[in-house]
Amino acid sequence: MDLIGLFEYEFFRNAFSAAFLMSVSCGLVGTYIVARRMVFISGGITHASFGGVGISYYFGWAPMGGAAVFALIAAITTEHLTRKKLIRNDSLIAVMWSLGMAIGIIFIYLTPGYSPNLMSFLFGSIITVTLTDLALMLALTLVVALVFTIFYRIILFVSFDEQFARTRGIPVMLVNYMLIILVALTIVLSIRVAGIILVLSLLTIPQNTANLFTSNFGRILVWSVIIGFIGALIGLFTSYYLNIPSGATIIFSLVILYLVARGVRTLIRSRNPEPAIQ
Amino acid sequence: MSEALVKLDKVSASYSGKTVLSDVSLEIRPDDFMGVIGPNGGGKTTLLRLILGLLKPDSGTITRYIGKNDIGYLPQVSHFDEHFPITVYNVVLSGLSEGMGLQRMKKSEYRRRVEDILVSVGVADLQHRPIGELSGGELQRTMLARAIIASPKVLILDEPNTYVDNRFEQELYRILAELNKQMAIMLVSHDVGTISPWIKSIACVNRSLHFHPSNQISNEQLKVYNCPIELVTHGPVPHRVIQDHQHDNESSTSMNQ
């Protein structure tokens, strides 16, 4: 079957749309996460959300809803307690991380019968994305894109030097909470694509690939989206043709892209060595 | 004497539950060029944070007769993540982001202001460089540009002379002397050996604060102030030396080493 023919299938059109929407939201939010060194916090939020998945299974609710609630609680708690300096940030994240997983495991164990979709929460399944998932992804992506377009500079200034931003009268706390909420929601919706175990790479690999070529925050935002989308498409097609799991294949493609980019950069640098900077 | 711009009255402040400053009173006036000296951990940065409104005092009052945005700030270099993906242009532009004001300014206008200020601090050709590729002196110039681009009435500098070479340091003091015609300056330094001959007064901070209205301190005054600091200036000015002295609240064991 040729590439174009695949688009006759609804599941493939949905997967393609999900890949695009996810690339935009993860590309933008991930740039913020990477620039601000919040990767570990994001890992904590991701794994904490599993607690919500477990509880939802037990009570028969929509798992994504439970995941979103847990992710938001983890995000806001981390942001709040870190600021109050009540506990060391990395220890707090580790607690959130494992507590969420523990709650999830207990409730899934207590749930009678087999949980068919459990694997898709852990490892993702872009092929089974539903129209409801897509609608939620579209809404979130629009919000993220809008926020990053309108407040691009404010986000950059607060991320770079929060204290100075405060002396300029920028509502730093509002910006921080708004962004951590967007981080949590982006993570939860991306779990459909890459799963709890793998989602972090969607938020970090495209950004680090872009960062190989530019240290301009704005350009990293744009290139992360593009690189993320290319990686997702390569992964999607490869997983279809080789009949291997989509989430893992997308991550694998992103890593390959990163390595290729590194190689290209080394090649460019060896041909035109930059003048030494004093 | 001119009106005060910022006034601290019997201010005490703590950091992580520990009292760092107690009973500090100070006035900043329009033509001030104040050197803030004192040992590490003595409360110099806490004093700046109070004036900037980043920290609330435990007791006492801080009165600003100017807008909060009228204070320019250059933090310590160690405060930055040097790998953060931001260009010199955007760093300096952040100095114009009063409130959310940048959203309303024309791009051509703020671009021109950033370019002008970069010329005045001597890094015009670096505007597209990421900060990770700057030398210590270039980074300090960038941070100075960010601090002064909004034409503040008070300029606060926290250790601007770290990681810079002597040549830039002398140039920095010349730039500051020029800026001092338009704004009050407060300069913190733990390395008081090189503090500028242009300063007009000295605040000695070591939990308490002693203000010296001139940059000359006599031996008699030192005995009273008890600030364990040595102050020597270089260059074509008379040398001034402040010998070890002790603040009232310090135990006598910490001196006489």
Interface residues (C-beta under 8 A of the other chain):
Chain A: A35 R37 K85 I150 R153 I154 L156 F157 S159 F160 D161 Q163 F164 A165 R166 T167 R168 G169 I170 P171 N211 T214 S215 N216 F217 I220 I277 Q278
Chain B: S16 L52 G53 L54 K68 N69 I71 Y73 P75 H79 F80 D81 F84 P85 I86 T87 N90 V91 L93 S94 G95 S97 E98 G99 M100 L102 Q103 H128 P130 G132 E133 S135 R146
